[in-house]
Amino acid sequence: MTNPAQDTITMFGAEWCRDCRRTKAQLDGLGVAYTYVDLADDPASAEVAKDISGRTNIPVVVYPDASHQVEPSNADVEKKLRELSLI
């Protein structure tokens, strides 16, 4: 089971999820370092993501300030990254 690190971004997602692929592409495109947890490869981590968000929706993006977003838009992710001075 994977727990998000406190000093990095952790994204819980799956390749079959369109929103997950979009958010992953955005982070890659911005050159932001993150840990990707593929829930298809690590099903136990789905419970970790659910415990964080209280929902079963993905992606769940956990930020270094311990905040998280569920199914965020690109604008939401960009705003949070700027707030944390990561871009």
LUMZAPA-417391 format. One record per residue: residue in three letters; x, y, z of N, C-alpha, C, CB in turn; residue number from 1. Coordinates in steps of 0.001 Angstrom, whole numbers. Each point is the difference from the previous one (the first is absolute). Glycine has a CB too. Example, Ala and Ser with C-alpha at 12.3 -4.5 7.8 and 13.67 -1.06 7.14 Angstrom:
! LUMZAPA-417391
ALA  13190  -5690  7800  -890  1190  0  900  1200  0  -1892  -1173  1246  1
SER  1542  2223  -1966  820  1190  60  -770  1090  730  1184  -628  -2145  2
This chain:
! LUMZAPA-417391
MET  850  -1183  0  -850  1183  0  895  1246  0  -1861  -1248  1233  1
THR  1506  2197  -2049  805  1209  -159  -633  1158  749  797  -804  -2232  2
ASN  14  1483  3023  -452  1215  676  717  1179  -635  -446  -1242  2180  3
PRO  -249  2343  -2420  634  1136  -649  1115  603  848  -2146  451  -1160  4
ALA  3247  -110  490  1113  663  682  -399  1428  319  1693  -1458  -1184  5
GLN  -1116  1999  2222  -374  1344  440  630  1108  -847  -235  -921  2289  6
ASP  1306  605  -3018  729  1052  -702  -150  -79  -1520  1607  12  1884  7
THR  -2557  -770  -2344  -180  -144  -1442  -1483  -93  -331  2233  -1147  -195  8
ILE  -2516  1196  -1077  -1366  -204  -479  -188  -1490  -239  -100  2318  -1069  9
THR  -1015  -2837  1498  -358  -1385  -287  -1318  14  -749  1220  -872  2058  10
MET  -1245  160  -3177  -1228  -96  -785  -444  -1451  -53  648  2015  -1377  11
PHE  -1862  -2261  1831  -614  -1317  -81  -871  -16  -1247  38  -319  2537  12
GLY  171  -659  -3421  -783  -37  -1220  59  -1366  -661  421  2427  -298  13
ALA  -917  -2479  -929  20  -1221  -797  37  397  -1473  -1278  -1304  1785  14
GLU  1944  481  -2590  148  321  -1414  -1338  32  -745  2259  -1034  91  15
TRP  -3254  282  376  -1301  -15  -681  -820  1262  263  25  -2478  174  16
CYS  439  3299  750  -729  1205  421  449  1204  -832  -227  -928  2346  17
ARG  -686  1503  -3103  323  1145  -862  496  1195  811  -1721  -790  -1633  18
ASP  1052  1106  2749  431  1124  838  1390  -241  579  -2394  474  556  19
CYS  2700  -1727  -231  1327  -334  528  1068  241  -1063  -1025  -1713  1543  20
ARG  761  1260  -2755  962  202  -1099  204  1492  -263  -692  -2199  -1029  21
ARG  -381  2987  1119  89  1443  -236  858  666  1080  -2271  -34  -1111  22
THR  2005  -291  2375  751  607  1094  1466  -424  -40  -2089  46  1387  23
LYS  2330  -1311  -1692  1367  -505  -104  745  737  -1119  -745  -2270  858  24
ALA  93  2444  -2003  614  719  -1125  292  1450  374  -1208  -1501  -1611  25
GLN  313  2114  2375  217  1383  432  1232  90  900  -2476  450  -160  26
LEU  2571  -1317  1156  1153  18  901  1294  -260  -767  -1467  -784  1881  27
ASP  1429  -187  -2791  1177  -297  -825  381  1212  -842  -647  -2431  -68  28
GLY  -339  3053  -549  233  1145  -865  576  1193  741  -1849  -797  -1411  29
LEU  1469  944  2674  502  1099  824  1346  -327  651  -2362  672  422  30
GLY  2787  -1926  -566  1268  -408  591  -40  -93  1507  1109  1038  -1907  31
VAL  -2281  -1317  2452  -174  -98  1451  265  -1447  435  -1706  1906  -8  32
ALA  2575  -2066  990  295  -1333  527  -1177  -497  827  2472  512  26  33
TYR  -2809  -1769  -195  -1088  -601  774  177  -1503  40  -1555  1868  -635  34
THR  892  -2490  1581  -48  -1451  97  -1351  -437  -533  1579  -59  2007  35
TYR  -1560  -875  -2958  -1244  -496  -585  -296  -1379  572  386  1326  -2128  36
VAL  -1571  -1480  2679  -433  -1287  535  -1099  -525  -911  600  649  2400  37
ASP  -272  -1692  -3156  -959  -599  -932  -864  -990  769  1592  286  -1966  38
LEU  -2854  52  2106  -902  -823  812  -291  -1346  -653  -1015  2089  899  39
ALA  1244  -2203  -2205  -159  -1294  -665  1141  -938  415  -1171  1113  -1965  40
ASP  2364  -555  2137  1162  -793  423  44  -206  1507  1239  877  -1963  41
ASP  -1827  42  2711  60  -18  1463  -1401  245  572  2408  827  -43  42
PRO  -3303  -1819  -110  -1392  186  418  -169  377  1467  -597  -1624  -1734  43
ALA  1508  1199  2604  -104  338  1421  88  1506  208  1011  -2213  595  44
SER  -322  2903  -1500  136  1455  127  -1306  732  -289  2386  -228  -648  45
ALA  -3348  -465  59  -1313  618  -214  -624  363  1343  -313  -1314  -2137  46
GLU  545  495  3146  -512  305  1342  706  1217  588  -532  -2429  346  47
VAL  1826  2566  -620  748  1162  475  -586  1260  -638  2111  -1397  306  48
ALA  -2326  1354  -1619  -572  1149  -704  -1390  325  533  1326  -597  -2044  49
LYS  -2123  -435  2306  -1345  210  530  55  595  1409  -839  -1919  -1398  50
ASP  1791  1450  2215  151  544  1358  368  1482  -54  709  -2269  840  51
ILE  108  2652  -1818  420  1394  -140  -1172  869  -433  2325  -749  -577  52
SER  -3031  291  -449  -1014  851  -630  -1417  -217  512  1433  -6  -1978  53
GLY  -1680  -1156  2571  -1355  -315  434  -897  -410  -1158  297  1593  1872  54
ARG  312  -1780  -3033  -752  -343  -1215  747  -1083  -760  -965  2336  -142  55
THR  289  -2917  -841  655  -1003  -839  398  573  -1361  -1317  -1777  1170  56
ASN  1096  3065  -1383  347  637  -1265  1522  162  -117  -2223  1211  -7  57
ILE  2723  -1288  -1222  1414  246  -270  111  934  -1194  656  -2266  932  58
PRO  454  2968  -1074  1191  -83  830  -163  730  1329  1344  -170  -2074  59
VAL  -530  -275  3016  163  718  1266  1435  521  -14  -1728  -1454  1291  60
VAL  1866  2760  -1200  1323  629  -3  246  563  1399  -142  568  -2501  61
VAL  1209  -1056  3136  352  438  1353  1237  889  -109  -977  -2119  1069  62
TYR  907  3288  -465  1059  999  -99  880  4  1253  -1482  1384  -1477  63
PRO  2679  -767  1377  913  27  1152  -576  668  1243  1835  36  -1626  64
ASP  -2830  832  1469  -607  644  1170  -1119  -844  614  574  2213  -1000  65
ALA  -679  -3477  549  -978  -984  491  -1414  267  -501  1411  -279  2012  66
SER  -1595  1278  -2861  -1306  193  -624  -123  -980  -1162  -65  2460  677  67
HIS  -1144  -2621  -1171  -200  -897  -1133  -1112  525  -897  783  -1949  1381  68
GLN  -786  1446  -2604  -1075  296  -940  -463  -1325  -602  934  2333  -517  69
VAL  -2225  -2420  253  -592  -1182  -624  -570  426  -1346  -540  -1071  2259  70
GLU  932  367  -3307  -432  324  -1365  184  1493  -312  -1659  -1892  117  71
PRO  2862  2433  149  183  1433  -218  63  358  -1482  1200  111  2174  72
SER  -1627  1092  -2485  180  522  -1357  1460  423  -148  -2437  783  -144  73
ASN  2877  -577  -1096  1361  496  -209  197  1335  698  104  -1197  -2196  74
ALA  -1128  2048  2160  89  1307  651  166  -149  1511  -1413  987  -1824  75
ASP  693  -1938  2426  121  -241  1447  1418  -440  358  -2438  -630  102  76
VAL  2985  -294  -898  1353  -502  263  1010  1138  -154  -657  -2314  -805  77
GLU  538  3076  -270  941  1097  -229  -58  1021  1131  -236  -338  -2469  78
LYS  -966  678  2900  -156  966  1093  691  -502  1268  -2187  766  -989  79
LYS  1997  -2036  1307  607  -571  1212  1515  -37  -130  -2059  -1383  397  80
LEU  2575  1008  -1559  1449  -55  -211  612  1390  158  -285  -1965  -1557  81
ARG  -415  2991  1054  505  1366  143  -53  445  1465  -760  526  -2349  82
GLU  -324  -906  3037  -136  337  1425  1160  -573  813  -2502  46  -260  83
LEU  2951  -1233  -130  1094  -672  710  1376  354  -590  -1584  -1873  546  84
SER  1592  2783  -1522  1245  417  -677  736  -1178  -639  193  1878  1634  85
LEU  -959  -2790  -2192  600  -1155  -673  134  227  -1508  -971  -1480  1771  86
ILE  309  2515  -2268  182  415  -1394  101  1511  -39  -1271  -2015  -867  87
